[in-house]
Amino acid sequence: MKKHNFSAGPCILPQEVFKEASQAILDFNDSGLSILEISHRSPDFVAVMDEAQALALELLGLKGKGYKALFLQGGASMQFLMVAYNLLEEKAAYLNTGTWSTKAIKEAKLFGEIEEVASSKDKNFNYIPKSYSIPDEVDYFHCTSNNTIFGTQMKEFPSTASPLVCDMSSDIFSRELDFSKFDLIYAGAQKNMGPAGTTLVVVKEDILGKVSREIPSMMSYSTHIGKDSMFNTPAVYAVYVSMLTLRWIKANGGIKAMEERNQKKAELIYNEIDRNPLFKGFAANEDRSVMNATFNLVDESHKDTFDQMWKGAGVNGLNGHRSVGGYRASMYNALPIESVQVVVDLMKELEKKI
């Protein structure tokens, strides 16, 4: 049975990418070698890394604007540490909108003073704070663009004289933004870009080299820039699949087309959540994520029935995170709208049963 994959991450990727990537496991570029066994220093893989970096900058509209794209390891969680290691001299400002922001703040506190300018913890992170001010004298301001667990998403980003740093792990390449507003963007690959194992970091070079501390080589963005993401052995396969996915995004209309597809999917499921008396949305309406729709049953006594229905229909990964309960439909770029329609139809069917 065809599975409709709503997993939050690692998650669905394009079928075309799976097919090409699977062939490369057997024979990469007609070399007689698998992508899993080639040297990361070989011309074939160097070309992969170069193309992946170039495509990332091109799709974000940052080519030729002083940015470098890096493919590193350790996930976004490593970036919680690296951002502060490289940028925090005295004080930084953080917006706390969920679990990942909280973890980023925890790591940054090891390196300097952190001012939490606002938090939505008071309502279990079901909204994005709006009225807050960023101090003038901070080394950078950090925010998280999309919150997978709680289903909220920043629709606007503040203007700040300090460098703007954003964790875009769960909505990178999903919507058009003025990415030149950001001085550093990082994103784990396993949502919209590739498999788990590599992390994209896009950094404006002129914000580096400002801290007085000595930075260990592996923690230094400058080190990785100088070695073109090859200071140590990169996650070869994860970078390769990310490159294929970036090719797919470009070939299918770029970020603009992804955003149009994603909006249609989000409208479809949110309209049903709001219409159907058996369900209620978790996130504040104005802050609802286009990537992760979180919702609950009004009456939990219907849970066993609904769970049997969606599992029987080949739906995967619809369970909500334990912090929220209920359900979470993660609708990343590669998820077809037909899969969303399946869930909507099941919600309607449950209404008829009750």
Secondary structure by P-SEA (a helix, b strand, c coil): ccccccccccccccaaaaaaaaaaaaccccccccccccccccaaaaaaaaaaaaaaaaaacccccbbbbbbbcccaaaaaaaaaacccccbbbbbbccaaaaaaaaaaaaccccccccccccccccccccbbbbbccccbbbbbcccccccccccbbbbbccbbbbcccccccccccccccccbbbbccccccccccbbbbbbcccccccccccccccccaaaaaaacccccccaaaaaaaaaaaaaaaaaaccaaaaaaaaaaaaaaaaaaaaaccccccccccccccccbbbbbbccccaaaaaaaaaaaacccccccccccccccccccccccaaaaaaaaaaaaaaaaac
